[in-house]
Amino acid sequence: MEMGTIEREIHIDASPDIVFEVISRPEHLREWWPDDITMEPVPGFVGELVFGDRSDPDAKVVPMTVLEIDPPRRFSFR
């Protein structure tokens, strides 16, 4: 399977510190994207995104690796 990159630029009426907090903390991410997440904002950390109930065989569990952290400007993972 070929892997690619999706990039999108949006403008948010909030400070970079607030935006970074929301995209780099599991408790905030759970509010708007995955149903569960195991992640620490530390380069090299290997975690996972869970879509659906983890106990359901149809749940989608996606591994993720934190690539780069540059608070409050950049948080990237794959």
C-alpha positions as CSV (number, residue, x, y, z in Angstrom):
1,M,0.0,0.0,0.0
2,E,1.3,3.4,-0.9
3,M,1.4,5.9,2.0
4,G,0.8,9.6,1.5
5,T,0.4,12.8,3.4
6,I,-2.6,15.0,3.9
7,E,-1.9,18.6,4.8
8,R,-4.5,21.2,5.5
9,E,-4.2,24.8,6.7
10,I,-7.0,26.3,8.7
11,H,-7.2,29.5,10.7
12,I,-8.5,29.2,14.3
13,D,-9.3,32.1,16.5
14,A,-7.1,30.9,19.4
15,S,-3.5,31.3,20.5
16,P,-0.9,28.8,19.3
17,D,-0.6,27.6,22.9
18,I,-4.3,26.7,23.1
19,V,-4.3,25.0,19.7
20,F,-1.2,23.0,20.5
21,E,-2.8,21.9,23.8
22,V,-5.9,20.6,22.0
23,I,-4.0,18.6,19.3
24,S,-1.3,17.2,21.6
25,R,-3.3,15.9,24.6
26,P,-5.2,12.6,24.5
27,E,-8.0,14.0,26.7
28,H,-8.7,16.7,24.2
29,L,-8.3,14.6,21.1
30,R,-10.9,12.1,22.4
31,E,-13.5,15.0,22.3
32,W,-13.4,15.4,18.5
33,W,-11.6,12.5,16.8
34,P,-10.9,9.0,18.0
35,D,-12.9,7.2,20.6
36,D,-9.8,6.4,22.5
37,I,-6.1,7.2,22.1
38,T,-2.9,6.1,23.7
39,M,-0.3,8.8,23.2
40,E,2.3,10.9,24.9
41,P,3.6,14.1,23.1
42,V,7.2,12.8,23.0
43,P,9.1,12.1,19.8
44,G,9.4,8.4,19.1
45,F,6.4,7.5,21.3
46,V,4.4,4.6,19.8
47,G,0.7,4.6,20.6
48,E,-2.6,4.0,19.0
49,L,-5.8,5.6,17.9
50,V,-9.0,3.5,18.5
51,F,-12.2,4.1,16.5
52,G,-15.2,2.3,18.0
53,D,-15.4,0.2,21.1
54,R,-12.0,-1.5,21.6
55,S,-13.8,-4.7,22.7
56,D,-15.8,-4.8,19.5
57,P,-14.2,-6.9,16.7
58,D,-15.2,-4.2,14.2
59,A,-13.2,-1.5,16.1
60,K,-10.4,0.0,14.1
61,V,-7.1,0.2,16.0
62,V,-4.5,2.3,14.2
63,P,-0.9,2.4,15.4
64,M,0.7,5.8,15.5
65,T,4.2,7.2,16.2
66,V,4.9,10.7,17.3
67,L,7.4,12.1,14.8
68,E,8.1,15.7,15.9
69,I,7.1,18.1,18.7
70,D,7.9,21.8,18.5
71,P,5.5,23.5,21.1
72,P,3.4,25.4,20.3
73,R,3.9,25.3,16.6
74,R,4.2,21.7,15.4
75,F,3.0,18.3,16.4
76,S,3.3,15.6,13.8
77,F,2.7,11.9,13.9
78,R,2.2,9.0,11.5
